[in-house]
Amino acid sequence: MLQKVKELSDLPRRETAKRCGYYTVTKSDDTRVNLTDFYDALLAAKGVPLDANGTKDGRGREPTYRVSVHKNGQIVIGATYTETMGLKPGDEFEIKLGYKHIHLKQVDDEKASDTNGNGSQIEE
């Protein structure tokens, strides 16, 4: 591929990609040049790794470890984070508000059964 690109170096990028086979013809006989695949193949031919993590299954996104407040005021923590921590539906947390931060502290099962839901102890 590198040799072919060198031979076609006097042509514009799109024409070079087209002559290397990186194009499709639409139903209306328009030719669409796929520069992205062409550049990816060119980088691979030069030995430049495109995916630092190796193979990827192509599903979903990588976790960003950031969330944003939704219009309704809620903050949603995605399943990626809860699964990583081994959390299960029904696990409870105590919310501690700080200056520009929120701490979530997991409530122990024993402690959760001894409280009335608002954090105060149940008198018997």
LOLUM-77068 format. One record per atom (N, C-alpha, C): residue number from 1; residue in one letter; x, y, z; atom name. Coordinates in Angstrom, 3 decimals. Layout:
N
[r NUM 'A' [X Y Z] 'CA']
...
END
This chain:
124
[r 1 'M' [0.826 -1.193 0.000] 'N']
[r 1 'M' [0.000 0.000 0.000] 'CA']
[r 1 'M' [0.871 1.258 0.000] 'C']
[r 2 'L' [1.922 1.234 0.799] 'N']
[r 2 'L' [2.797 2.407 0.868] 'CA']
[r 2 'L' [3.421 2.714 -0.492] 'C']
[r 3 'Q' [3.790 1.666 -1.214] 'N']
[r 3 'Q' [4.374 1.856 -2.546] 'CA']
[r 3 'Q' [3.361 2.492 -3.490] 'C']
[r 4 'K' [2.113 2.024 -3.422] 'N']
[r 4 'K' [1.056 2.562 -4.293] 'CA']
[r 4 'K' [0.810 4.038 -3.986] 'C']
[r 5 'V' [0.793 4.398 -2.714] 'N']
[r 5 'V' [0.580 5.793 -2.314] 'CA']
[r 5 'V' [1.737 6.663 -2.801] 'C']
[r 6 'K' [2.957 6.129 -2.733] 'N']
[r 6 'K' [4.109 6.889 -3.246] 'CA']
[r 6 'K' [3.982 7.126 -4.746] 'C']
[r 7 'E' [3.514 6.107 -5.475] 'N']
[r 7 'E' [3.338 6.245 -6.923] 'CA']
[r 7 'E' [2.288 7.300 -7.265] 'C']
[r 8 'L' [1.279 7.424 -6.396] 'N']
[r 8 'L' [0.173 8.353 -6.652] 'CA']
[r 8 'L' [0.338 9.671 -5.903] 'C']
[r 9 'S' [1.534 9.977 -5.468] 'N']
[r 9 'S' [1.752 11.157 -4.625] 'CA']
[r 9 'S' [1.443 12.477 -5.327] 'C']
[r 10 'D' [1.412 12.485 -6.660] 'N']
[r 10 'D' [1.109 13.725 -7.381] 'CA']
[r 10 'D' [-0.391 13.990 -7.482] 'C']
[r 11 'L' [-1.221 13.024 -7.056] 'N']
[r 11 'L' [-2.680 13.175 -7.126] 'CA']
[r 11 'L' [-3.233 13.731 -5.813] 'C']
[r 12 'P' [-4.429 14.326 -5.867] 'N']
[r 12 'P' [-5.085 14.774 -4.624] 'CA']
[r 12 'P' [-5.407 13.585 -3.714] 'C']
[r 13 'R' [-5.608 13.869 -2.436] 'N']
[r 13 'R' [-5.879 12.812 -1.443] 'CA']
[r 13 'R' [-7.059 11.939 -1.823] 'C']
[r 14 'R' [-8.164 12.560 -2.205] 'N']
[r 14 'R' [-9.368 11.793 -2.540] 'CA']
[r 14 'R' [-9.130 10.859 -3.725] 'C']
[r 15 'E' [-8.422 11.341 -4.711] 'N']
[r 15 'E' [-8.140 10.511 -5.887] 'CA']
[r 15 'E' [-7.210 9.360 -5.519] 'C']
[r 16 'T' [-6.239 9.622 -4.657] 'N']
[r 16 'T' [-5.332 8.566 -4.198] 'CA']
[r 16 'T' [-6.112 7.488 -3.453] 'C']
[r 17 'A' [-6.996 7.909 -2.546] 'N']
[r 17 'A' [-7.810 6.949 -1.794] 'CA']
[r 17 'A' [-8.700 6.148 -2.736] 'C']
[r 18 'K' [-9.271 6.806 -3.716] 'N']
[r 18 'K' [-10.156 6.138 -4.680] 'CA']
[r 18 'K' [-9.382 5.092 -5.479] 'C']
[r 19 'R' [-8.189 5.444 -5.939] 'N']
[r 19 'R' [-7.389 4.513 -6.742] 'CA']
[r 19 'R' [-6.852 3.351 -5.916] 'C']
[r 20 'C' [-6.806 3.538 -4.595] 'N']
[r 20 'C' [-6.405 2.439 -3.710] 'CA']
[r 20 'C' [-7.602 1.574 -3.322] 'C']
[r 21 'G' [-8.779 1.923 -3.822] 'N']
[r 21 'G' [-9.964 1.099 -3.589] 'CA']
[r 21 'G' [-10.838 1.536 -2.438] 'C']
[r 22 'Y' [-10.594 2.681 -1.857] 'N']
[r 22 'Y' [-11.366 3.149 -0.708] 'CA']
[r 22 'Y' [-12.491 4.072 -1.163] 'C']
[r 23 'Y' [-13.480 3.472 -1.822] 'N']
[r 23 'Y' [-14.645 4.231 -2.278] 'CA']
[r 23 'Y' [-15.821 3.275 -2.437] 'C']
[r 24 'T' [-17.019 3.851 -2.475] 'N']
[r 24 'T' [-18.237 3.097 -2.758] 'CA']
[r 24 'T' [-19.048 3.880 -3.777] 'C']
[r 25 'V' [-19.886 3.165 -4.509] 'N']
[r 25 'V' [-20.778 3.795 -5.476] 'CA']
[r 25 'V' [-22.191 3.669 -4.932] 'C']
[r 26 'T' [-22.884 4.798 -4.811] 'N']
[r 26 'T' [-24.237 4.810 -4.262] 'CA']
[r 26 'T' [-25.248 4.369 -5.314] 'C']
[r 27 'K' [-26.500 4.221 -4.898] 'N']
[r 27 'K' [-27.574 3.827 -5.812] 'CA']
[r 27 'K' [-27.758 4.835 -6.932] 'C']
[r 28 'S' [-27.459 6.092 -6.643] 'N']
[r 28 'S' [-27.610 7.139 -7.660] 'CA']
[r 28 'S' [-26.309 7.348 -8.447] 'C']
[r 29 'D' [-25.441 6.342 -8.454] 'N']
[r 29 'D' [-24.167 6.357 -9.187] 'CA']
[r 29 'D' [-23.202 7.455 -8.750] 'C']
[r 30 'D' [-23.322 7.913 -7.514] 'N']
[r 30 'D' [-22.350 8.854 -6.965] 'CA']
[r 30 'D' [-21.205 8.054 -6.348] 'C']
[r 31 'T' [-20.001 8.545 -6.495] 'N']
[r 31 'T' [-18.835 7.898 -5.898] 'CA']
[r 31 'T' [-18.505 8.601 -4.589] 'C']
[r 32 'R' [-18.445 7.806 -3.512] 'N']
[r 32 'R' [-18.111 8.351 -2.201] 'CA']
[r 32 'R' [-16.772 7.775 -1.767] 'C']
[r 33 'V' [-15.814 8.654 -1.557] 'N']
[r 33 'V' [-14.473 8.239 -1.137] 'CA']
[r 33 'V' [-14.453 8.129 0.387] 'C']
[r 34 'N' [-13.932 7.010 0.887] 'N']
[r 34 'N' [-13.875 6.774 2.328] 'CA']
[r 34 'N' [-12.461 7.084 2.824] 'C']
[r 35 'L' [-12.240 8.354 3.140] 'N']
[r 35 'L' [-10.910 8.782 3.587] 'CA']
[r 35 'L' [-10.540 8.215 4.953] 'C']
[r 36 'T' [-11.527 8.042 5.824] 'N']
[r 36 'T' [-11.236 7.529 7.167] 'CA']
[r 36 'T' [-10.618 6.138 7.094] 'C']
[r 37 'D' [-11.256 5.233 6.346] 'N']
[r 37 'D' [-10.702 3.881 6.211] 'CA']
[r 37 'D' [-9.348 3.908 5.507] 'C']
[r 38 'F' [-9.215 4.792 4.526] 'N']
[r 38 'F' [-7.945 4.929 3.804] 'CA']
[r 38 'F' [-6.830 5.353 4.761] 'C']
[r 39 'Y' [-7.105 6.376 5.579] 'N']
[r 39 'Y' [-6.090 6.845 6.530] 'CA']
[r 39 'Y' [-5.774 5.782 7.579] 'C']
[r 40 'D' [-6.805 5.070 8.052] 'N']
[r 40 'D' [-6.572 3.998 9.023] 'CA']
[r 40 'D' [-5.665 2.920 8.435] 'C']
[r 41 'A' [-5.941 2.529 7.185] 'N']
[r 41 'A' [-5.122 1.509 6.529] 'CA']
[r 41 'A' [-3.704 2.018 6.295] 'C']
[r 42 'L' [-3.586 3.278 5.949] 'N']
[r 42 'L' [-2.269 3.871 5.710] 'CA']
[r 42 'L' [-1.439 3.895 6.998] 'C']
[r 43 'L' [-2.076 4.278 8.099] 'N']
[r 43 'L' [-1.375 4.281 9.388] 'CA']
[r 43 'L' [-0.988 2.866 9.812] 'C']
[r 44 'A' [-1.895 1.916 9.595] 'N']
[r 44 'A' [-1.595 0.524 9.938] 'CA']
[r 44 'A' [-0.431 0.007 9.095] 'C']
[r 45 'A' [-0.393 0.390 7.814] 'N']
[r 45 'A' [0.702 -0.032 6.935] 'CA']
[r 45 'A' [2.035 0.559 7.389] 'C']
[r 46 'K' [1.983 1.731 7.993] 'N']
[r 46 'K' [3.213 2.361 8.495] 'CA']
[r 46 'K' [3.595 1.833 9.879] 'C']
[r 47 'G' [2.729 1.009 10.469] 'N']
[r 47 'G' [3.031 0.424 11.770] 'CA']
[r 47 'G' [2.603 1.272 12.944] 'C']
[r 48 'V' [1.727 2.236 12.703] 'N']
[r 48 'V' [1.240 3.091 13.785] 'CA']
[r 48 'V' [0.027 2.417 14.417] 'C']
[r 49 'P' [0.100 2.059 15.712] 'N']
[r 49 'P' [-1.052 1.413 16.356] 'CA']
[r 49 'P' [-2.180 2.421 16.564] 'C']
[r 50 'L' [-3.376 2.043 16.149] 'N']
[r 50 'L' [-4.521 2.941 16.300] 'CA']
[r 50 'L' [-5.245 2.718 17.610] 'C']
[r 51 'D' [-5.229 1.490 18.124] 'N']
[r 51 'D' [-5.916 1.174 19.366] 'CA']
[r 51 'D' [-4.877 0.758 20.393] 'C']
[r 52 'A' [-4.620 1.638 21.349] 'N']
[r 52 'A' [-3.586 1.375 22.353] 'CA']
[r 52 'A' [-3.936 0.195 23.251] 'C']
[r 53 'N' [-5.233 -0.099 23.414] 'N']
[r 53 'N' [-5.665 -1.172 24.305] 'CA']
[r 53 'N' [-5.714 -2.527 23.614] 'C']
[r 54 'G' [-5.324 -2.624 22.382] 'N']
[r 54 'G' [-5.407 -3.887 21.657] 'CA']
[r 54 'G' [-6.798 -4.068 21.089] 'C']
[r 55 'T' [-7.259 -5.300 21.058] 'N']
[r 55 'T' [-8.571 -5.566 20.478] 'CA']
[r 55 'T' [-9.664 -5.103 21.420] 'C']
[r 56 'K' [-10.748 -4.685 20.836] 'N']
[r 56 'K' [-11.890 -4.188 21.596] 'CA']
[r 56 'K' [-13.137 -4.832 21.023] 'C']
[r 57 'D' [-14.110 -5.122 21.861] 'N']
[r 57 'D' [-15.292 -5.809 21.357] 'CA']
[r 57 'D' [-16.269 -4.886 20.640] 'C']
[r 58 'G' [-16.047 -3.581 20.691] 'N']
[r 58 'G' [-16.880 -2.658 19.931] 'CA']
[r 58 'G' [-18.204 -2.317 20.580] 'C']
[r 59 'R' [-18.442 -2.799 21.778] 'N']
[r 59 'R' [-19.717 -2.518 22.431] 'CA']
[r 59 'R' [-19.552 -1.389 23.427] 'C']
[r 60 'G' [-20.472 -0.449 23.396] 'N']
[r 60 'G' [-20.516 0.600 24.405] 'CA']
[r 60 'G' [-19.367 1.575 24.340] 'C']
[r 61 'R' [-19.315 2.399 25.373] 'N']
[r 61 'R' [-18.277 3.420 25.453] 'CA']
[r 61 'R' [-17.357 3.110 26.612] 'C']
[r 62 'E' [-16.217 3.737 26.600] 'N']
[r 62 'E' [-15.288 3.620 27.718] 'CA']
[r 62 'E' [-15.786 4.513 28.852] 'C']
[r 63 'P' [-15.672 4.069 30.117] 'N']
[r 63 'P' [-16.114 4.928 31.217] 'CA']
[r 63 'P' [-15.259 6.188 31.312] 'C']
[r 64 'T' [-15.911 7.321 31.550] 'N']
[r 64 'T' [-15.203 8.601 31.627] 'CA']
[r 64 'T' [-14.930 9.026 33.058] 'C']
[r 65 'Y' [-15.598 8.384 34.010] 'N']
[r 65 'Y' [-15.511 8.739 35.422] 'CA']
[r 65 'Y' [-15.952 10.175 35.655] 'C']
[r 66 'R' [-16.939 10.602 34.880] 'N']
[r 66 'R' [-17.568 11.914 35.041] 'CA']
[r 66 'R' [-19.064 11.738 34.850] 'C']
[r 67 'V' [-19.841 12.527 35.575] 'N']
[r 67 'V' [-21.290 12.561 35.385] 'CA']
[r 67 'V' [-21.719 14.015 35.330] 'C']
[r 68 'S' [-22.916 14.248 34.833] 'N']
[r 68 'S' [-23.451 15.606 34.828] 'CA']
[r 68 'S' [-24.856 15.579 35.409] 'C']
[r 69 'V' [-25.277 16.714 35.893] 'N']
[r 69 'V' [-26.602 16.840 36.491] 'CA']
[r 69 'V' [-27.622 16.951 35.359] 'C']
[r 70 'H' [-28.661 16.118 35.431] 'N']
[r 70 'H' [-29.712 16.138 34.421] 'CA']
[r 70 'H' [-30.653 17.314 34.667] 'C']
[r 71 'K' [-31.524 17.593 33.701] 'N']
[r 71 'K' [-32.463 18.718 33.815] 'CA']
[r 71 'K' [-33.359 18.593 35.039] 'C']
[r 72 'N' [-33.671 17.350 35.423] 'N']
[r 72 'N' [-34.539 17.147 36.586] 'CA']
[r 72 'N' [-33.765 17.175 37.905] 'C']
[r 73 'G' [-32.475 17.509 37.854] 'N']
[r 73 'G' [-31.671 17.636 39.063] 'CA']
[r 73 'G' [-31.012 16.355 39.529] 'C']
[r 74 'Q' [-31.213 15.264 38.812] 'N']
[r 74 'Q' [-30.649 13.991 39.236] 'CA']
[r 74 'Q' [-29.267 13.761 38.639] 'C']
[r 75 'I' [-28.487 12.986 39.371] 'N']
[r 75 'I' [-27.192 12.518 38.883] 'CA']
[r 75 'I' [-27.295 11.002 38.786] 'C']
[r 76 'V' [-27.017 10.465 37.615] 'N']
[r 76 'V' [-27.111 9.027 37.399] 'CA']
[r 76 'V' [-25.705 8.445 37.321] 'C']
[r 77 'I' [-25.486 7.384 38.089] 'N']
[r 77 'I' [-24.217 6.668 38.045] 'CA']
[r 77 'I' [-24.467 5.409 37.228] 'C']
[r 78 'G' [-23.738 5.232 36.155] 'N']
[r 78 'G' [-23.982 4.140 35.217] 'CA']
[r 78 'G' [-23.649 2.764 35.757] 'C']
[r 79 'A' [-24.157 1.757 35.045] 'N']
[r 79 'A' [-23.975 0.365 35.430] 'CA']
[r 79 'A' [-22.509 -0.054 35.417] 'C']
[r 80 'T' [-21.711 0.554 34.559] 'N']
[r 80 'T' [-20.286 0.209 34.503] 'CA']
[r 80 'T' [-19.636 0.400 35.864] 'C']
[r 81 'Y' [-19.963 1.496 36.526] 'N']
[r 81 'Y' [-19.351 1.812 37.817] 'CA']
[r 81 'Y' [-19.908 0.917 38.924] 'C']
[r 82 'T' [-21.217 0.699 38.926] 'N']
[r 82 'T' [-21.813 -0.127 39.979] 'CA']
[r 82 'T' [-21.392 -1.587 39.835] 'C']
[r 83 'E' [-21.267 -2.072 38.599] 'N']
[r 83 'E' [-20.816 -3.450 38.390] 'CA']
[r 83 'E' [-19.359 -3.610 38.814] 'C']
[r 84 'T' [-18.536 -2.609 38.518] 'N']
[r 84 'T' [-17.126 -2.652 38.902] 'CA']
[r 84 'T' [-16.983 -2.753 40.415] 'C']
[r 85 'M' [-17.881 -2.077 41.141] 'N']
[r 85 'M' [-17.834 -2.092 42.604] 'CA']
[r 85 'M' [-18.557 -3.296 43.198] 'C']
[r 86 'G' [-19.214 -4.095 42.359] 'N']
[r 86 'G' [-19.930 -5.266 42.851] 'CA']
[r 86 'G' [-21.220 -4.922 43.574] 'C']
[r 87 'L' [-21.839 -3.807 43.226] 'N']
[r 87 'L' [-23.079 -3.398 43.882] 'CA']
[r 87 'L' [-24.256 -4.168 43.315] 'C']
[r 88 'K' [-25.271 -4.352 44.172] 'N']
[r 88 'K' [-26.472 -5.075 43.766] 'CA']
[r 88 'K' [-27.686 -4.171 43.958] 'C']
[r 89 'P' [-28.777 -4.447 43.234] 'N']
[r 89 'P' [-29.998 -3.661 43.448] 'CA']
[r 89 'P' [-30.409 -3.723 44.916] 'C']
[r 90 'G' [-30.756 -2.585 45.468] 'N']
[r 90 'G' [-31.158 -2.519 46.870] 'CA']
[r 90 'G' [-30.045 -2.083 47.808] 'C']
[r 91 'D' [-28.795 -2.080 47.356] 'N']
[r 91 'D' [-27.702 -1.586 48.196] 'CA']
[r 91 'D' [-27.974 -0.126 48.538] 'C']
[r 92 'E' [-27.733 0.230 49.806] 'N']
[r 92 'E' [-28.034 1.584 50.263] 'CA']
[r 92 'E' [-26.760 2.348 50.582] 'C']
[r 93 'F' [-26.864 3.673 50.423] 'N']
[r 93 'F' [-25.735 4.552 50.659] 'CA']
[r 93 'F' [-26.160 5.731 51.504] 'C']
[r 94 'E' [-25.238 6.209 52.309] 'N']
[r 94 'E' [-25.426 7.437 53.069] 'CA']
[r 94 'E' [-24.790 8.553 52.248] 'C']
[r 95 'I' [-25.511 9.656 52.095] 'N']
[r 95 'I' [-25.025 10.778 51.296] 'CA']
[r 95 'I' [-24.441 11.823 52.225] 'C']
[r 96 'K' [-23.204 12.195 51.991] 'N']
[r 96 'K' [-22.539 13.256 52.753] 'CA']
[r 96 'K' [-22.202 14.373 51.782] 'C']
[r 97 'L' [-22.743 15.565 52.033] 'N']
[r 97 'L' [-22.475 16.710 51.173] 'CA']
[r 97 'L' [-21.297 17.496 51.724] 'C']
[r 98 'G' [-20.364 17.811 50.866] 'N']
[r 98 'G' [-19.213 18.622 51.223] 'CA']
[r 98 'G' [-19.194 19.857 50.350] 'C']
[r 99 'Y' [-18.147 20.626 50.468] 'N']
[r 99 'Y' [-17.997 21.813 49.646] 'CA']
[r 99 'Y' [-17.572 21.366 48.252] 'C']
[r 100 'K' [-18.463 21.476 47.293] 'N']
[r 100 'K' [-18.244 21.098 45.892] 'CA']
[r 100 'K' [-17.981 19.609 45.690] 'C']
[r 101 'H' [-18.441 18.758 46.598] 'N']
[r 101 'H' [-18.316 17.327 46.372] 'CA']
[r 101 'H' [-19.409 16.584 47.132] 'C']
[r 102 'I' [-19.644 15.355 46.721] 'N']
[r 102 'I' [-20.628 14.480 47.352] 'CA']
[r 102 'I' [-19.928 13.158 47.650] 'C']
[r 103 'H' [-20.040 12.690 48.881] 'N']
[r 103 'H' [-19.501 11.384 49.249] 'CA']
[r 103 'H' [-20.668 10.423 49.389] 'C']
[r 104 'L' [-20.520 9.236 48.827] 'N']
[r 104 'L' [-21.491 8.167 49.022] 'CA']
[r 104 'L' [-20.810 7.093 49.857] 'C']
[r 105 'K' [-21.384 6.806 51.025] 'N']
[r 105 'K' [-20.812 5.791 51.898] 'CA']
[r 105 'K' [-21.805 4.645 51.989] 'C']
[r 106 'Q' [-21.351 3.437 51.617] 'N']
[r 106 'Q' [-22.250 2.293 51.633] 'CA']
[r 106 'Q' [-22.645 1.968 53.068] 'C']
[r 107 'V' [-23.946 1.772 53.271] 'N']
[r 107 'V' [-24.493 1.467 54.586] 'CA']
[r 107 'V' [-24.411 -0.037 54.789] 'C']
[r 108 'D' [-23.869 -0.469 55.938] 'N']
[r 108 'D' [-23.793 -1.899 56.250] 'CA']
[r 108 'D' [-25.189 -2.450 56.446] 'C']
[r 109 'D' [-25.369 -3.758 56.194] 'N']
[r 109 'D' [-26.679 -4.397 56.356] 'CA']
[r 109 'D' [-27.161 -4.319 57.797] 'C']
[r 110 'E' [-26.257 -4.545 58.774] 'N']
[r 110 'E' [-26.639 -4.490 60.180] 'CA']
[r 110 'E' [-27.107 -3.093 60.548] 'C']
[r 111 'K' [-26.356 -2.092 60.116] 'N']
[r 111 'K' [-26.673 -0.707 60.442] 'CA']
[r 111 'K' [-27.979 -0.288 59.773] 'C']
[r 112 'A' [-28.214 -0.766 58.542] 'N']
[r 112 'A' [-29.423 -0.403 57.811] 'CA']
[r 112 'A' [-30.656 -0.965 58.495] 'C']
[r 113 'S' [-30.561 -2.162 59.083] 'N']
[r 113 'S' [-31.725 -2.755 59.729] 'CA']
[r 113 'S' [-32.003 -2.117 61.083] 'C']
[r 114 'D' [-31.033 -1.406 61.675] 'N']
[r 114 'D' [-31.212 -0.764 62.968] 'CA']
[r 114 'D' [-31.672 0.679 62.857] 'C']
[r 115 'T' [-31.871 1.199 61.672] 'N']
[r 115 'T' [-32.290 2.585 61.514] 'CA']
[r 115 'T' [-33.689 2.641 60.947] 'C']
[r 116 'N' [-34.319 3.825 61.074] 'N']
[r 116 'N' [-35.685 3.970 60.591] 'CA']
[r 116 'N' [-35.747 4.598 59.202] 'C']
[r 117 'G' [-34.660 4.633 58.491] 'N']
[r 117 'G' [-34.669 5.139 57.128] 'CA']
[r 117 'G' [-34.100 6.533 56.985] 'C']
[r 118 'N' [-34.121 7.329 58.074] 'N']
[r 118 'N' [-33.568 8.677 57.957] 'CA']
[r 118 'N' [-32.238 8.805 58.685] 'C']
[r 119 'G' [-31.673 7.665 59.093] 'N']
[r 119 'G' [-30.351 7.684 59.699] 'CA']
[r 119 'G' [-30.372 7.667 61.212] 'C']
[r 120 'S' [-31.542 7.919 61.855] 'N']
[r 120 'S' [-31.575 7.901 63.315] 'CA']
[r 120 'S' [-31.888 6.486 63.798] 'C']
[r 121 'Q' [-31.434 6.176 65.000] 'N']
[r 121 'Q' [-31.607 4.839 65.547] 'CA']
[r 121 'Q' [-33.066 4.592 65.927] 'C']
[r 122 'I' [-33.488 3.335 65.794] 'N']
[r 122 'I' [-34.846 2.946 66.182] 'CA']
[r 122 'I' [-34.818 2.567 67.660] 'C']
[r 123 'E' [-35.729 3.151 68.436] 'N']
[r 123 'E' [-35.830 2.846 69.864] 'CA']
[r 123 'E' [-36.757 1.653 70.034] 'C']
[r 124 'E' [-36.367 0.682 70.855] 'N']
[r 124 'E' [-37.234 -0.475 71.109] 'CA']
[r 124 'E' [-37.616 -0.548 72.547] 'C']
END
